[in-house]
Amino acid sequence: MPYRRLPNTDSARIRALKAAYDKGKSIPPFQLAYSQSTFAKVELFINSFEKAMAHYKAAYNHQVEKGKDYLQLMKKAKLYLSHFIQVLNMAINRGELQPTVREIYGMDLDEGRLPSLNTEKDLIEWGKKIIDGEMARMRKNQAPITNPTIAVVKVRYEQFIESYNHQKILQQNTQRTLKELNTLRTKADEIILSIWNEVEASYAELPDDERREKATEYGLTYVYRKNEIKGLKLLDRSLPSLFS
């Protein structure tokens, strides 16, 4: 026997709510298979739920769209910062700078490899160290690192930081709208369950097939279990031989 399955997606929830609401608008109240108080809840709720869905979708899409730009800016900042550190290390290897200069940039004295720049935290931390270190050297009238210069690195770094902060705001907006939507999802499920229970109770005296047929007009969904689907397929195959 097929069982009732409540909606588990927002689009399915909206379909279920609208089916019940449209039914409530199209027939007199005394013929409606669920209560007028529940109908009033549906009428007040649908618009709020659709707006919450739209707000979350818009916030999420905006975050994703700006996220593409953010990743590019992060990639550029990492590229320029890593190039600057490589040039610094090459100058040390050539004897143009002493290894002790690494300490000004917050690096280990004998560390000739690139620090990890794979995460946002790494990039933020090392970007600040390298920029502050080079600016400190330049204030002492020491020859600046070139190709790239720290001015170019700083521009790329600040662009990344600005986009990083903006992305965090977008993420917060997305999380806020998702939280609001989750609250309304719970309310939607409560309303749908109430409608479906009332509809099935109204048609409880009817035969199962007729009860399910009438209930589906209100948005109720019935599905067969896997073993039942298999049995129906086997029955369909056997029908031609039975009547041949």
RAGI-V304410 format. One record per residue. N is the residue number from 1. RES is the residue in three letters. PHI is phi as a letter, one per 40 degrees, with the letter a starting at -180 (* if undefined). D_LAST is the distance of its C-alpha to the last C-alpha in whole Angstrom. Layout:
BEGIN
N_RES_PHI_D_LAST + N_RES_PHI_D_LAST
END
This chain:
BEGIN
1_MET_*_28 + 2_PRO_c_29 + 3_TYR_b_33 + 4_ARG_c_36 + 5_ARG_b_37 + 6_LEU_c_41 + 7_PRO_c_42 + 8_ASN_b_44 + 9_THR_b_45 + 10_ASP_c_47 + 11_SER_c_45 + 12_ALA_c_42 + 13_ARG_c_45 + 14_ILE_c_46 + 15_ARG_d_43 + 16_ALA_c_42 + 17_LEU_c_46 + 18_LYS_c_45 + 19_ALA_c_42 + 20_ALA_c_44 + 21_TYR_c_47 + 22_ASP_c_45 + 23_LYS_c_43 + 24_GLY_c_47 + 25_LYS_c_48 + 26_SER_c_46 + 27_ILE_b_46 + 28_PRO_c_48 + 29_PRO_d_50 + 30_PHE_c_49 + 31_GLN_c_45 + 32_LEU_c_45 + 33_ALA_c_43 + 34_TYR_b_46 + 35_SER_c_50 + 36_GLN_c_52 + 37_SER_c_55 + 38_THR_c_52 + 39_PHE_c_51 + 40_ALA_c_55 + 41_LYS_c_54 + 42_VAL_c_52 + 43_GLU_c_54 + 44_LEU_c_57 + 45_PHE_c_55 + 46_ILE_d_53 + 47_ASN_c_55 + 48_SER_c_57 + 49_PHE_c_54 + 50_GLU_c_53 + 51_LYS_c_57 + 52_ALA_c_57 + 53_MET_c_54 + 54_ALA_c_56 + 55_HIS_c_59 + 56_TYR_c_58 + 57_LYS_c_56 + 58_ALA_c_59 + 59_ALA_c_61 + 60_TYR_c_59 + 61_ASN_c_59 + 62_HIS_c_62 + 63_GLN_c_63 + 64_VAL_c_61 + 65_GLU_c_62 + 66_LYS_c_66 + 67_GLY_c_65 + 68_LYS_c_64 + 69_ASP_c_68 + 70_TYR_c_69 + 71_LEU_c_68 + 72_GLN_c_69 + 73_LEU_c_73 + 74_MET_c_72 + 75_LYS_c_72 + 76_LYS_c_75 + 77_ALA_c_77 + 78_LYS_c_76 + 79_LEU_c_77 + 80_TYR_c_80 + 81_LEU_c_81 + 82_SER_c_80 + 83_HIS_c_82 + 84_PHE_c_85 + 85_ILE_c_85 + 86_GLN_c_85 + 87_VAL_c_87 + 88_LEU_d_90 + 89_ASN_c_89 + 90_MET_c_90 + 91_ALA_c_93 + 92_ILE_c_94 + 93_ASN_c_93 + 94_ARG_c_95 + 95_GLY_g_98 + 96_GLU_c_98 + 97_LEU_b_97 + 98_GLN_c_98 + 99_PRO_d_95 + 100_THR_c_97 + 101_VAL_c_95 + 102_ARG_c_92 + 103_GLU_c_93 + 104_ILE_c_94 + 105_TYR_c_90 + 106_GLY_g_89 + 107_MET_c_88 + 108_ASP_c_89 + 109_LEU_d_92 + 110_ASP_b_91 + 111_GLU_c_87 + 112_GLY_c_87 + 113_ARG_c_83 + 114_LEU_c_81 + 115_PRO_c_80 + 116_SER_c_77 + 117_LEU_b_75 + 118_ASN_c_72 + 119_THR_b_71 + 120_GLU_d_73 + 121_LYS_c_75 + 122_ASP_d_77 + 123_LEU_c_77 + 124_ILE_c_79 + 125_GLU_c_81 + 126_TRP_c_82 + 127_GLY_d_82 + 128_LYS_c_85 + 129_LYS_c_87 + 130_ILE_c_87 + 131_ILE_c_88 + 132_ASP_c_91 + 133_GLY_c_92 + 134_GLU_c_92 + 135_MET_c_94 + 136_ALA_c_96 + 137_ARG_c_97 + 138_MET_c_98 + 139_ARG_c_100 + 140_LYS_c_102 + 141_ASN_g_103 + 142_GLN_c_101 + 143_ALA_c_99 + 144_PRO_c_95 + 145_ILE_c_92 + 146_THR_b_91 + 147_ASN_f_88 + 148_PRO_c_86 + 149_THR_c_89 + 150_ILE_c_89 + 151_ALA_c_89 + 152_VAL_c_85 + 153_VAL_d_84 + 154_LYS_c_85 + 155_VAL_c_83 + 156_ARG_c_80 + 157_TYR_c_80 + 158_GLU_c_81 + 159_GLN_c_78 + 160_PHE_c_76 + 161_ILE_c_77 + 162_GLU_c_77 + 163_SER_c_73 + 164_TYR_c_73 + 165_ASN_c_74 + 166_HIS_c_72 + 167_GLN_c_69 + 168_LYS_c_70 + 169_ILE_c_70 + 170_LEU_c_67 + 171_GLN_c_65 + 172_GLN_c_67 + 173_ASN_c_66 + 174_THR_c_62 + 175_GLN_c_63 + 176_ARG_c_64 + 177_THR_c_61 + 178_LEU_c_59 + 179_LYS_c_60 + 180_GLU_c_60 + 181_LEU_c_57 + 182_ASN_c_56 + 183_THR_c_58 + 184_LEU_c_56 + 185_ARG_c_52 + 186_THR_c_53 + 187_LYS_c_54 + 188_ALA_c_51 + 189_ASP_c_49 + 190_GLU_c_50 + 191_ILE_c_50 + 192_ILE_c_46 + 193_LEU_c_46 + 194_SER_c_48 + 195_ILE_c_45 + 196_TRP_c_42 + 197_ASN_c_43 + 198_GLU_c_45 + 199_VAL_c_41 + 200_GLU_c_39 + 201_ALA_c_42 + 202_SER_c_42 + 203_TYR_b_38 + 204_ALA_c_38 + 205_GLU_c_37 + 206_LEU_c_34 + 207_PRO_d_30 + 208_ASP_d_30 + 209_ASP_c_27 + 210_GLU_c_30 + 211_ARG_c_33 + 212_ARG_c_32 + 213_GLU_c_31 + 214_LYS_c_34 + 215_ALA_c_36 + 216_THR_c_35 + 217_GLU_c_36 + 218_TYR_c_40 + 219_GLY_g_39 + 220_LEU_c_37 + 221_THR_b_35 + 222_TYR_b_32 + 223_VAL_b_31 + 224_TYR_c_28 + 225_ARG_c_30 + 226_LYS_d_29 + 227_ASN_c_27 + 228_GLU_c_25 + 229_ILE_c_24 + 230_LYS_c_23 + 231_GLY_c_21 + 232_LEU_c_19 + 233_LYS_c_18 + 234_LEU_c_17 + 235_LEU_c_15 + 236_ASP_c_14 + 237_ARG_c_12 + 238_SER_c_10 + 239_LEU_d_9 + 240_PRO_d_6 + 241_SER_c_5 + 242_LEU_c_6 + 243_PHE_b_4 + 244_SER_c_0
END
